[in-house]
Amino acid sequence: MEATSATGVLHPYWPRNLSIPSYVANDRSMSEILVFLFSVSGVFLLVTWLVTGLKGATGRMTTWRRLAVCWLAVCGFIHGVIEGWFSLYYHIIPADQSFLSQLWKEYSKGDSRYVIADNFTVCMETVTAWIWGPFSFWAVFAFLTNKPYRFVLQLIISLGQLYGAVLYFYTEHRDGYAHSELGHPIYFWFYFVFLNMLWIVIPLLLIVDAWRQLSAAQTHSDASKAHKSKRN
């Protein structure tokens, strides 16, 4: 459903009186856009799953560890490419018909802050794209090559993602959920709630995981030092 804004331009976003004078409707369907997004994410998942299953210098990863590395690979793609596009082209997205701009116009049906280049979303997505994107790929490399700092990276990335997601929901809550059709099964519950809740639930699990791994390593280091000191 489209509504006419104060400038007389038809658009599908909330609030209905939102002014988006440069808006051009997508010429690609929702299904095309979602199939692209989930297909490419699926390729990243599959390739990473296969690579983490190979025997090598890293030894055999557990199923949980492989899934965690797959998540980081998908994060690298979404942060670096999808959100990277927004951080670079947010000012032209309403009028642009490039595929990724149309993806953002589709997603904006669940959160119109993106199509109006809201200050918070631009700042948050820019940090996410240019810090957490490269860091996610770095973490994948670190796990595949068994680097000693791999869980440090996992902890840093997950904390950053969790903090950003909490602010994302909380700022919209304070706005009274004005930028989406509250209760809509696709735009509100799937686009806005479900997709973004992933960056709360999964980072929380990875923070606990990294905490345990780093605590175990520190416990081992402390025990080794105590043993050496007794011998001396």
MDAnalysis code that builds the backbone (N, CA, C; Angstrom):
import MDAnalysis as mda
import numpy as np

u = mda.Universe.empty(696, n_residues=232, atom_resindex=np.repeat(np.arange(232), 3), trajectory=True)
u.add_TopologyAttr("name", ["N", "CA", "C"] * 232)
u.add_TopologyAttr("resid", np.arange(1, 233))
u.add_TopologyAttr("resname", ["MET", "GLU", "ALA", "THR", "SER", "ALA", "THR", "GLY", "VAL", "LEU", "HIS", "PRO", "TYR", "TRP", "PRO", "ARG", "ASN", "LEU", "SER", "ILE", "PRO", "SER", "TYR", "VAL", "ALA", "ASN", "ASP", "ARG", "SER", "MET", "SER", "GLU", "ILE", "LEU", "VAL", "PHE", "LEU", "PHE", "SER", "VAL", "SER", "GLY", "VAL", "PHE", "LEU", "LEU", "VAL", "THR", "TRP", "LEU", "VAL", "THR", "GLY", "LEU", "LYS", "GLY", "ALA", "THR", "GLY", "ARG", "MET", "THR", "THR", "TRP", "ARG", "ARG", "LEU", "ALA", "VAL", "CYS", "TRP", "LEU", "ALA", "VAL", "CYS", "GLY", "PHE", "ILE", "HIS", "GLY", "VAL", "ILE", "GLU", "GLY", "TRP", "PHE", "SER", "LEU", "TYR", "TYR", "HIS", "ILE", "ILE", "PRO", "ALA", "ASP", "GLN", "SER", "PHE", "LEU", "SER", "GLN", "LEU", "TRP", "LYS", "GLU", "TYR", "SER", "LYS", "GLY", "ASP", "SER", "ARG", "TYR", "VAL", "ILE", "ALA", "ASP", "ASN", "PHE", "THR", "VAL", "CYS", "MET", "GLU", "THR", "VAL", "THR", "ALA", "TRP", "ILE", "TRP", "GLY", "PRO", "PHE", "SER", "PHE", "TRP", "ALA", "VAL", "PHE", "ALA", "PHE", "LEU", "THR", "ASN", "LYS", "PRO", "TYR", "ARG", "PHE", "VAL", "LEU", "GLN", "LEU", "ILE", "ILE", "SER", "LEU", "GLY", "GLN", "LEU", "TYR", "GLY", "ALA", "VAL", "LEU", "TYR", "PHE", "TYR", "THR", "GLU", "HIS", "ARG", "ASP", "GLY", "TYR", "ALA", "HIS", "SER", "GLU", "LEU", "GLY", "HIS", "PRO", "ILE", "TYR", "PHE", "TRP", "PHE", "TYR", "PHE", "VAL", "PHE", "LEU", "ASN", "MET", "LEU", "TRP", "ILE", "VAL", "ILE", "PRO", "LEU", "LEU", "LEU", "ILE", "VAL", "ASP", "ALA", "TRP", "ARG", "GLN", "LEU", "SER", "ALA", "ALA", "GLN", "THR", "HIS", "SER", "ASP", "ALA", "SER", "LYS", "ALA", "HIS", "LYS", "SER", "LYS", "ARG", "ASN"])
u.atoms.positions = np.array([
    [0.845, -1.186, 0.000],
    [0.000, 0.000, 0.000],
    [0.885, 1.242, 0.000],
    [0.554, 2.186, -0.861],
    [1.327, 3.409, -0.927],
    [0.499, 4.575, -0.402],
    [1.228, 5.580, 0.085],
    [0.550, 6.777, 0.586],
    [1.224, 7.993, -0.019],
    [0.495, 9.082, -0.075],
    [1.037, 10.313, -0.606],
    [1.643, 11.139, 0.518],
    [2.903, 11.536, 0.353],
    [3.574, 12.332, 1.379],
    [3.156, 13.785, 1.260],
    [3.702, 14.598, 2.167],
    [3.388, 16.022, 2.155],
    [3.811, 16.683, 0.852],
    [4.762, 16.066, 0.143],
    [5.246, 16.650, -1.115],
    [4.483, 16.100, -2.318],
    [3.512, 15.241, -2.073],
    [2.730, 14.685, -3.169],
    [3.350, 13.470, -3.820],
    [4.431, 12.929, -3.255],
    [5.121, 11.765, -3.816],
    [4.586, 10.486, -3.180],
    [4.180, 9.532, -4.005],
    [3.693, 8.258, -3.493],
    [4.855, 7.420, -2.969],
    [4.688, 6.818, -1.785],
    [5.695, 5.910, -1.240],
    [5.019, 4.945, -0.271],
    [5.660, 3.805, 0.044],
    [5.048, 2.798, 0.905],
    [5.490, 2.865, 2.368],
    [6.079, 3.978, 2.793],
    [6.738, 4.027, 4.093],
    [5.903, 4.702, 5.175],
    [6.310, 4.403, 6.417],
    [5.678, 4.997, 7.590],
    [6.647, 5.960, 8.264],
    [6.157, 7.039, 8.904],
    [4.756, 7.495, 8.915],
    [4.289, 7.909, 7.528],
    [3.007, 7.881, 7.322],
    [2.451, 8.094, 5.988],
    [2.713, 9.487, 5.428],
    [2.947, 10.460, 6.306],
    [3.203, 11.819, 5.831],
    [4.689, 12.095, 5.628],
    [5.500, 11.022, 5.630],
    [6.947, 11.164, 5.459],
    [7.247, 11.825, 4.115],
    [8.153, 12.790, 4.119],
    [8.517, 13.488, 2.887],
    [9.756, 12.846, 2.267],
    [9.590, 12.238, 1.104],
    [10.709, 11.637, 0.355],
    [10.561, 12.097, -1.099],
    [10.905, 13.340, -1.383],
    [10.630, 13.911, -2.713],
    [11.338, 13.220, -3.864],
    [12.483, 12.555, -3.581],
    [13.240, 11.928, -4.676],
    [12.882, 10.463, -4.887],
    [11.921, 9.937, -4.135],
    [11.632, 8.501, -4.155],
    [11.168, 8.003, -5.517],
    [11.775, 6.878, -5.940],
    [11.355, 6.162, -7.146],
    [11.060, 4.726, -6.728],
    [9.892, 4.217, -7.077],
    [9.498, 2.870, -6.672],
    [10.399, 1.811, -7.296],
    [10.629, 0.743, -6.574],
    [11.435, -0.368, -7.077],
    [10.795, -0.985, -8.321],
    [11.659, -1.449, -9.242],
    [11.141, -2.211, -10.368],
    [11.452, -3.704, -10.212],
    [12.019, -4.070, -9.059],
    [12.254, -5.481, -8.730],
    [11.303, -5.883, -7.599],
    [10.870, -7.120, -7.632],
    [9.908, -7.587, -6.645],
    [10.586, -7.940, -5.325],
    [9.767, -8.038, -4.297],
    [10.262, -8.466, -2.991],
    [10.941, -9.827, -3.094],
    [10.337, -10.748, -3.839],
    [10.897, -12.097, -3.931],
    [12.271, -12.097, -4.587],
    [12.460, -11.300, -5.631],
    [13.775, -11.198, -6.280],
    [14.831, -10.739, -5.286],
    [14.490, -9.718, -4.527],
    [15.435, -9.130, -3.588],
    [15.772, -10.103, -2.468],
    [14.757, -10.743, -1.900],
    [14.997, -11.674, -0.792],
    [15.725, -12.923, -1.257],
    [15.399, -13.418, -2.450],
    [16.100, -14.585, -2.985],
    [17.579, -14.272, -3.157],
    [17.890, -13.092, -3.658],
    [19.298, -12.692, -3.798],
    [19.995, -12.671, -2.453],
    [19.386, -11.990, -1.479],
    [20.005, -11.838, -0.175],
    [20.269, -13.189, 0.483],
    [19.252, -14.049, 0.502],
    [19.412, -15.331, 1.192],
    [20.235, -16.326, 0.383],
    [20.238, -16.197, -0.940],
    [21.060, -17.083, -1.764],
    [22.542, -16.791, -1.563],
    [22.912, -15.524, -1.597],
    [24.318, -15.171, -1.413],
    [24.765, -15.497, 0.005],
    [23.909, -15.210, 0.984],
    [24.237, -15.577, 2.366],
    [24.397, -17.088, 2.485],
    [23.539, -17.834, 1.781],
    [23.630, -19.287, 1.803],
    [24.920, -19.800, 1.192],
    [25.386, -19.133, 0.135],
    [26.661, -19.518, -0.486],
    [27.804, -19.311, 0.500],
    [27.800, -18.174, 1.193],
    [28.836, -17.926, 2.200],
    [28.789, -18.988, 3.288],
    [27.585, -19.342, 3.722],
    [27.438, -20.377, 4.747],
    [27.981, -21.717, 4.255],
    [27.584, -22.101, 3.054],
    [27.980, -23.403, 2.525],
    [29.486, -23.502, 2.323],
    [30.072, -22.488, 1.690],
    [31.514, -22.512, 1.429],
    [32.297, -22.555, 2.736],
    [31.871, -21.722, 3.691],
    [32.576, -21.692, 4.977],
    [32.410, -23.015, 5.712],
    [31.210, -23.588, 5.649],
    [30.970, -24.886, 6.294],
    [31.884, -25.952, 5.699],
    [32.027, -25.960, 4.384],
    [32.874, -26.952, 3.731],
    [34.351, -26.741, 4.079],
    [34.775, -25.477, 4.085],
    [36.178, -25.174, 4.389],
    [36.506, -25.547, 5.828],
    [35.610, -25.253, 6.754],
    [35.885, -25.563, 8.164],
    [35.851, -27.062, 8.433],
    [35.285, -27.830, 7.496],
    [35.249, -29.276, 7.664],
    [36.496, -29.978, 7.167],
    [37.379, -29.222, 6.499],
    [38.610, -29.815, 5.985],
    [39.602, -30.043, 7.106],
    [40.347, -31.119, 7.021],
    [41.423, -31.357, 7.982],
    [42.630, -30.541, 7.566],
    [43.268, -29.918, 8.520],
    [44.443, -29.114, 8.223],
    [45.170, -28.774, 9.488],
    [45.871, -27.641, 9.422],
    [46.650, -27.209, 10.586],
    [45.753, -26.911, 11.779],
    [44.482, -26.567, 11.496],
    [43.569, -26.221, 12.585],
    [43.005, -27.456, 13.281],
    [43.192, -28.631, 12.692],
    [42.574, -29.822, 13.248],
    [41.095, -29.835, 12.892],
    [40.327, -30.679, 13.537],
    [38.899, -30.791, 13.239],
    [38.094, -29.879, 14.167],
    [37.320, -28.977, 13.568],
    [36.479, -28.090, 14.358],
    [35.215, -28.816, 14.787],
    [34.704, -28.452, 15.944],
    [33.417, -28.985, 16.385],
    [32.302, -28.365, 15.543],
    [31.132, -28.981, 15.574],
    [29.985, -28.448, 14.829],
    [29.660, -27.034, 15.283],
    [29.679, -26.795, 16.587],
    [29.404, -25.455, 17.119],
    [30.405, -24.441, 16.591],
    [31.690, -24.807, 16.582],
    [32.715, -23.866, 16.121],
    [32.559, -23.576, 14.633],
    [32.225, -24.606, 13.879],
    [32.019, -24.405, 12.445],
    [30.844, -23.465, 12.195],
    [29.764, -23.644, 12.947],
    [28.606, -22.765, 12.797],
    [28.960, -21.326, 13.171],
    [29.759, -21.160, 14.210],
    [30.163, -19.819, 14.630],
    [30.988, -19.135, 13.548],
    [31.894, -19.882, 12.921],
    [32.725, -19.310, 11.853],
    [31.862, -18.997, 10.628],
    [30.882, -19.859, 10.327],
    [29.944, -19.587, 9.231],
    [29.190, -18.282, 9.479],
    [28.749, -18.078, 10.717],
    [28.060, -16.839, 11.085],
    [28.958, -15.633, 10.839],
    [30.215, -15.728, 11.222],
    [31.146, -14.612, 11.027],
    [31.360, -14.319, 9.544],
    [31.374, -15.372, 8.720],
    [31.538, -15.179, 7.275],
    [30.336, -14.436, 6.692],
    [29.123, -14.841, 7.104],
    [27.918, -14.158, 6.627],
    [27.892, -12.712, 7.117],
    [28.335, -12.496, 8.363],
    [28.423, -11.131, 8.893],
    [29.363, -10.281, 8.050],
    [30.481, -10.863, 7.636],
    [31.419, -10.120, 6.798],
    [30.764, -9.660, 5.514],
    [29.968, -10.540, 4.897],
    [29.265, -10.184, 3.659],
    [28.203, -9.114, 3.914],
    [27.357, -9.331, 4.910],
    [26.264, -8.387, 5.159],
    [26.790, -7.028, 5.609],
    [27.742, -7.044, 6.556],
    [28.295, -5.773, 7.035],
    [29.084, -5.064, 5.934],
    [29.988, -5.806, 5.307],
    [30.900, -5.171, 4.358],
    [30.261, -4.780, 3.046],
    [29.347, -5.608, 2.528],
    [28.761, -5.348, 1.211],
    [27.408, -4.647, 1.322],
    [26.455, -5.282, 1.997],
    [25.102, -4.710, 2.068],
    [25.097, -3.394, 2.845],
    [25.624, -3.435, 4.065],
    [25.640, -2.213, 4.880],
    [26.708, -1.233, 4.392],
    [27.767, -1.759, 3.778],
    [28.761, -0.879, 3.177],
    [28.156, -0.039, 2.073],
    [27.256, -0.650, 1.279],
    [26.576, 0.105, 0.219],
    [25.749, 1.238, 0.820],
    [25.008, 0.924, 1.871],
    [24.207, 1.968, 2.507],
    [25.074, 3.104, 3.020],
    [26.199, 2.781, 3.647],
    [27.055, 3.820, 4.229],
    [27.637, 4.742, 3.157],
    [27.791, 4.227, 1.939],
    [28.349, 5.032, 0.848],
    [27.283, 5.798, 0.066],
    [26.105, 5.196, -0.095],
    [25.118, 5.749, -1.025],
    [23.783, 6.100, -0.375],
    [23.748, 6.238, 0.949],
    [22.491, 6.516, 1.643],
    [21.790, 7.757, 1.109],
    [22.569, 8.722, 0.599],
    [21.981, 9.987, 0.154],
    [21.253, 9.872, -1.185],
    [21.503, 8.797, -1.961],
    [20.836, 8.664, -3.255],
    [19.909, 7.453, -3.319],
    [19.860, 6.649, -2.263],
    [19.096, 5.402, -2.298],
    [17.627, 5.596, -2.679],
    [16.890, 6.599, -2.172],
    [15.468, 6.716, -2.541],
    [15.218, 6.814, -4.041],
    [16.154, 7.425, -4.766],
    [15.967, 7.631, -6.209],
    [16.720, 6.611, -7.053],
    [17.615, 5.857, -6.437],
    [18.505, 4.970, -7.186],
    [17.848, 3.613, -7.444],
    [18.126, 3.051, -8.628],
    [17.554, 1.756, -8.981],
    [18.613, 0.654, -9.066],
    [19.805, 0.894, -8.524],
    [20.786, -0.177, -8.413],
    [20.212, -1.264, -7.512],
    [20.657, -2.506, -7.722],
    [20.049, -3.623, -6.994],
    [20.130, -3.436, -5.485],
    [21.298, -3.059, -4.969],
    [21.447, -2.925, -3.514],
    [20.650, -1.736, -2.982],
    [20.494, -0.704, -3.790],
    [19.638, 0.403, -3.357],
    [18.187, -0.058, -3.274],
    [17.762, -0.888, -4.228],
    [16.404, -1.419, -4.174],
    [16.227, -2.343, -2.973],
    [17.288, -3.067, -2.629],
    [17.234, -3.903, -1.424],
    [16.957, -3.040, -0.197],
    [17.656, -1.907, -0.116],
    [17.459, -1.028, 1.044],
    [16.079, -0.366, 1.017],
    [15.579, -0.056, -0.162],
    [14.231, 0.519, -0.235],
    [13.182, -0.509, 0.192],
    [13.434, -1.780, -0.141],
    [12.529, -2.839, 0.308],
    [12.596, -2.983, 1.823],
    [13.816, -3.043, 2.373],
    [13.969, -3.192, 3.827],
    [13.359, -1.999, 4.570],
    [13.422, -0.823, 3.959],
    [12.910, 0.389, 4.615],
    [11.409, 0.346, 4.859],
    [10.720, -0.594, 4.230],
    [9.299, -0.768, 4.533],
    [9.123, -1.225, 5.983],
    [10.180, -1.810, 6.539],
    [10.161, -2.211, 7.938],
    [10.818, -1.198, 8.845],
    [11.560, -0.252, 8.261],
    [12.214, 0.793, 9.054],
    [12.589, 1.930, 8.109],
    [11.712, 2.916, 8.022],
    [11.897, 3.998, 7.049],
    [13.048, 4.931, 7.393],
    [13.694, 4.720, 8.536],
    [14.851, 5.547, 8.871],
    [15.951, 5.408, 7.825],
    [15.976, 4.273, 7.132],
    [17.004, 4.060, 6.126],
    [16.748, 4.850, 4.851],
    [15.504, 4.989, 4.479],
    [15.210, 5.683, 3.229],
    [15.242, 7.206, 3.397],
    [15.234, 7.678, 4.653],
    [15.354, 9.126, 4.891],
    [16.734, 9.484, 5.436],
    [17.667, 8.500, 5.436],
    [19.041, 8.732, 5.897],
    [19.068, 9.334, 7.295],
    [18.324, 8.710, 8.202],
    [18.322, 9.121, 9.604],
    [19.749, 9.138, 10.149],
    [20.070, 10.145, 10.934],
    [21.447, 10.333, 11.396],
    [21.984, 9.127, 12.160],
    [21.161, 8.547, 13.033],
    [21.623, 7.392, 13.804],
    [21.945, 6.218, 12.900],
    [21.037, 5.907, 11.956],
    [21.261, 4.741, 11.104],
    [22.488, 4.919, 10.218],
    [22.710, 6.122, 9.720],
    [23.897, 6.364, 8.886],
    [25.167, 6.153, 9.699],
    [25.227, 6.726, 10.897],
    [26.417, 6.580, 11.747],
    [26.615, 5.124, 12.169],
    [25.532, 4.472, 12.612],
    [25.632, 3.100, 13.080],
    [26.046, 2.145, 11.959],
    [25.445, 2.299, 10.791],
    [25.764, 1.405, 9.680],
    [27.169, 1.667, 9.126],
    [27.637, 2.894, 9.196],
    [28.991, 3.192, 8.730],
    [30.024, 2.516, 9.623],
    [29.833, 2.602, 10.933],
    [30.726, 1.902, 11.866],
    [30.659, 0.395, 11.632],
    [29.444, -0.116, 11.487],
    [29.260, -1.552, 11.273],
    [29.956, -2.023, 10.003],
    [29.780, -1.256, 8.918],
    [30.331, -1.658, 7.624],
    [31.848, -1.650, 7.608],
    [32.447, -0.609, 8.137],
    [33.890, -0.423, 7.964],
    [34.732, -0.917, 9.135],
    [34.076, -1.331, 10.213],
    [34.821, -1.957, 11.318],
    [34.428, -3.418, 11.463],
    [33.133, -3.676, 11.706],
    [32.726, -5.063, 11.968],
    [32.756, -5.927, 10.715],
    [32.615, -5.323, 9.535],
    [32.727, -6.099, 8.297],
    [34.114, -6.695, 8.117],
    [35.164, -5.854, 8.036],
    [36.526, -6.392, 7.912],
    [36.935, -7.258, 9.093],
    [36.514, -6.876, 10.303],
    [36.853, -7.679, 11.481],
    [36.242, -9.083, 11.392],
    [35.042, -9.188, 10.812],
    [34.397, -10.499, 10.685],
    [35.202, -11.407, 9.770],
    [35.647, -10.876, 8.633],
    [36.478, -11.675, 7.728],
    [37.818, -12.014, 8.372],
    [38.360, -11.066, 9.129],
    [39.611, -11.316, 9.847],
    [39.422, -12.457, 10.854],
    [38.286, -12.456, 11.534],
    [38.018, -13.518, 12.515],
    [37.895, -14.877, 11.827],
    [37.257, -14.924, 10.653],
    [37.165, -16.180, 9.905],
    [38.564, -16.693, 9.590],
    [39.418, -15.806, 9.093],
    [40.812, -16.177, 8.804],
    [41.515, -16.661, 10.066],
    [41.277, -15.971, 11.186],
    [41.941, -16.325, 12.447],
    [41.537, -17.717, 12.913],
    [40.267, -18.073, 12.748],
    [39.830, -19.411, 13.154],
    [40.348, -20.483, 12.201],
    [40.376, -20.182, 10.919],
    [40.860, -21.163, 9.954],
    [42.349, -21.435, 10.104],
    [43.087, -20.442, 10.590],
    [44.541, -20.595, 10.744],
    [44.959, -20.749, 12.207],
    [43.963, -20.893, 13.083],
    [44.230, -21.173, 14.504],
    [45.053, -20.085, 15.195],
    [44.766, -18.841, 14.887],
    [45.500, -17.731, 15.502],
    [45.133, -17.615, 16.986],
    [46.090, -17.273, 17.843],
    [45.811, -17.210, 19.284],
    [44.840, -16.097, 19.681],
    [44.661, -15.105, 18.805],
    [43.782, -13.977, 19.129],
    [42.364, -14.170, 18.597],
    [42.033, -15.359, 18.096],
    [40.745, -15.556, 17.429],
    [39.545, -15.293, 18.340],
    [39.643, -15.689, 19.607],
    [38.503, -15.473, 20.506],
    [38.428, -14.023, 20.984],
    [39.547, -13.332, 20.948],
    [39.528, -11.895, 21.243],
    [38.721, -11.184, 20.161],
    [38.992, -11.540, 18.901],
    [38.235, -10.953, 17.799],
    [36.752, -11.290, 17.910],
    [36.454, -12.536, 18.218],
    [35.050, -12.953, 18.364],
    [34.353, -12.127, 19.440],
    [35.031, -11.899, 20.546],
    [34.446, -11.121, 21.638],
    [34.228, -9.668, 21.229],
    [35.222, -9.059, 20.593],
    [35.120, -7.652, 20.185],
    [33.985, -7.457, 19.181],
    [33.951, -8.306, 18.155],
    [32.916, -8.195, 17.126],
    [31.528, -8.379, 17.725],
    [31.374, -9.394, 18.542],
    [30.055, -9.703, 19.114],
    [29.571, -8.597, 20.053],
    [30.480, -8.039, 20.843],
    [30.100, -6.917, 21.703],
    [29.660, -5.715, 20.876],
    [30.399, -5.432, 19.789],
    [30.035, -4.315, 18.920],
    [28.689, -4.529, 18.263],
    [28.445, -5.758, 17.786],
    [27.158, -6.060, 17.161],
    [26.010, -5.950, 18.158],
    [26.218, -6.486, 19.338],
    [25.175, -6.443, 20.360],
    [24.844, -5.005, 20.747],
    [25.864, -4.205, 20.948],
    [25.666, -2.797, 21.328],
    [24.895, -2.052, 20.237],
    [25.291, -2.271, 18.982],
    [24.603, -1.607, 17.874],
    [23.157, -2.032, 17.759],
    [22.884, -3.332, 17.934],
    [21.515, -3.835, 17.812],
    [20.627, -3.318, 18.936],
    [21.175, -3.247, 20.152],
    [20.400, -2.719, 21.285],
    [20.041, -1.251, 21.038],
    [21.000, -0.471, 20.591],
    [20.724, 0.934, 20.278],
    [19.716, 1.060, 19.139],
    [19.819, 0.180, 18.161],
    [18.914, 0.195, 17.015],
    [17.462, 0.016, 17.474],
    [17.230, -0.983, 18.311],
    [15.872, -1.223, 18.808],
    [15.431, -0.129, 19.782],
    [16.354, 0.291, 20.641],
    [15.963, 1.230, 21.694],
    [15.620, 2.609, 21.127],
    [16.380, 3.057, 20.129],
    [16.075, 4.363, 19.530],
    [14.707, 4.333, 18.843],
    [14.390, 3.218, 18.181],
    [13.078, 3.125, 17.531],
    [11.962, 2.991, 18.572],
    [12.245, 2.296, 19.671],
    [11.265, 2.202, 20.749],
    [10.930, 3.585, 21.289],
    [11.938, 4.422, 21.467],
    [11.713, 5.776, 21.970],
    [10.955, 6.633, 20.965],
    [11.026, 6.267, 19.676],
    [10.264, 6.970, 18.653],
    [8.849, 6.422, 18.513],
    [8.515, 5.435, 19.354],
    [7.166, 4.877, 19.326],
    [6.909, 3.967, 18.134],
    [7.955, 3.345, 17.595],
    [7.838, 2.457, 16.427],
    [7.087, 3.153, 15.298],
    [7.505, 4.394, 15.059],
    [6.806, 5.222, 14.071],
    [7.248, 4.950, 12.641],
    [8.326, 4.194, 12.445],
    [8.903, 4.056, 11.107],
    [8.561, 2.740, 10.432],
    [7.532, 2.074, 10.920],
    [7.077, 0.828, 10.307],
    [5.599, 0.652, 10.618],
    [4.953, -0.227, 9.872],
    [3.556, -0.539, 10.154],
    [3.530, -1.545, 11.294],
    [3.305, -1.046, 12.495],
    [3.389, -1.859, 13.700],
    [2.517, -3.107, 13.591],
    [3.147, -4.280, 13.786],
    [2.412, -5.524, 13.757],
    [2.334, -6.194, 12.397],
    [2.824, -5.538, 11.343],
    [2.786, -6.151, 10.010],
    [3.636, -7.422, 10.014],
    [3.102, -8.557, 9.523],
    [3.835, -9.823, 9.637],
    [5.169, -9.859, 8.921],
    [5.296, -9.159, 7.799],
    [6.563, -9.160, 7.057],
    [7.417, -7.961, 7.425],
    [6.875, -6.770, 7.254],
    [7.680, -5.566, 7.414],
    [8.099, -5.313, 8.860],
    [7.187, -5.515, 9.790],
    [7.541, -5.279, 11.190],
    [8.167, -6.511, 11.825],
    [7.436, -7.639, 11.810],
    [7.918, -8.806, 12.549],
    [9.089, -9.508, 11.878],
    [9.120, -9.587, 10.572],
    [10.230, -10.280, 9.904],
    [11.404, -9.341, 9.638],
    [11.158, -8.232, 8.906],
    [12.254, -7.317, 8.577],
    [12.838, -6.662, 9.830],
    [11.985, -6.004, 10.585],
    [12.470, -5.191, 11.703],
    [12.850, -6.024, 12.918],
    [11.958, -6.911, 13.349],
    [12.205, -7.640, 14.599],
    [13.109, -8.859, 14.385],
    [12.659, -9.814, 13.586],
    [13.385, -11.082, 13.473],
    [14.807, -10.910, 12.937],
    [14.942, -10.247, 11.792],
    [16.278, -10.129, 11.189],
    [17.265, -9.426, 12.110],
    [16.796, -8.442, 12.851],
    [17.705, -7.708, 13.730],
    [17.930, -8.406, 15.073],
    [16.954, -9.209, 15.495],
    [17.141, -9.969, 16.732],
    [18.285, -10.980, 16.598],
    [18.571, -11.406, 15.366],
    [19.701, -12.318, 15.156],
    [20.989, -11.718, 15.689],
    [21.109, -10.381, 15.555],
    [22.331, -9.700, 16.014],
    [22.279, -9.350, 17.499],
    [21.310, -9.885, 18.191],
    [21.290, -9.850, 19.655],
    [21.518, -11.256, 20.201],
    [20.734, -12.204, 19.704],
    [20.800, -13.572, 20.230],
    [22.144, -14.232, 19.933],
    [22.567, -14.222, 18.665],
    [23.812, -14.924, 18.305],
    [25.044, -14.250, 18.917],
    [25.193, -12.925, 18.857],
    [26.333, -12.316, 19.548],
    [26.366, -12.614, 21.044],
    [25.201, -12.675, 21.695],
    [25.187, -13.031, 23.120],
    [25.788, -14.416, 23.343],
    [25.404, -15.372, 22.501],
    [25.957, -16.725, 22.608],
    [27.463, -16.724, 22.370],
    [27.912, -15.940, 21.395],
    [29.340, -15.902, 21.074],
    [30.141, -15.152, 22.140],
    [29.528, -14.198, 22.802],
    [30.197, -13.511, 23.915],
    [30.430, -14.497, 25.060],
    [29.403, -15.278, 25.390],
    [29.553, -16.290, 26.446],
    [30.622, -17.306, 26.059],
    [30.602, -17.724, 24.807],
    [31.592, -18.688, 24.312],
    [33.011, -18.128, 24.425],
    [33.196, -16.883, 23.965],
    [34.524, -16.266, 24.033],
    [34.960, -16.069, 25.482],
    [34.030, -15.688, 26.336],
    [34.321, -15.522, 27.773],
    [34.875, -16.825, 28.347],
    [34.213, -17.932, 28.041],
    [34.649, -19.228, 28.565],
    [36.025, -19.613, 28.021],
    [36.221, -19.408, 26.734],
    [37.492, -19.774, 26.117],
    [38.648, -18.937, 26.672],
    [38.437, -17.646, 26.791],
    [39.487, -16.757, 27.296],
    [39.733, -16.975, 28.784],
    [38.670, -17.250, 29.533],
    [38.832, -17.532, 30.958],
    [39.619, -18.822, 31.171],
    [39.323, -19.847, 30.351],
    [40.051, -21.108, 30.451],
    [41.525, -20.910, 30.122],
    [41.796, -20.100, 29.095],
    [43.187, -19.834, 28.715],
    [43.923, -19.095, 29.826],
    [43.244, -18.123, 30.459],
    [43.868, -17.372, 31.544],
    [44.095, -18.257, 32.765],
    [43.133, -19.137, 33.056],
    [43.282, -20.075, 34.166],
    [44.501, -20.969, 33.953],
    [44.652, -21.459, 32.717],
    [45.795, -22.311, 32.381],
    [47.105, -21.533, 32.523],
    [47.099, -20.275, 32.057],
    [48.304, -19.443, 32.156],
    [48.666, -19.173, 33.617],
    [47.662, -18.867, 34.438],
    [47.909, -18.618, 35.859],
    [48.453, -19.861, 36.551],
    [47.895, -21.024, 36.202],
    [48.355, -22.278, 36.810],
    [49.789, -22.577, 36.407],
    [50.123, -22.311, 35.149],
    [51.513, -22.550, 34.685],
    [52.499, -21.651, 35.400],
    [52.108, -20.390, 35.589],
    [52.992, -19.442, 36.290],
    [53.186, -19.857, 37.752],
    [52.081, -20.300, 38.369],
    [52.159, -20.728, 39.774],
    [53.059, -21.958, 39.902],
    [52.952, -22.871, 38.961],
    [53.777, -24.077, 38.978],
    [55.244, -23.732, 38.812],
    [55.540, -22.813, 37.881],
    [56.937, -22.407, 37.665],
    [57.491, -21.703, 38.886],
    [56.673, -20.894, 39.528],
    [57.144, -20.149, 40.689],
    [57.451, -21.082, 41.865],
    [56.648, -22.161, 41.991],
    [56.907, -23.150, 43.052],
    [58.217, -23.895, 42.787],
    [58.462, -24.194, 41.536],
    [59.696, -24.913, 41.179],
    [60.923, -24.050, 41.427],
    [60.771, -22.744, 41.262],
    [61.906, -21.841, 41.490],
    [62.071, -21.539, 42.978],
])
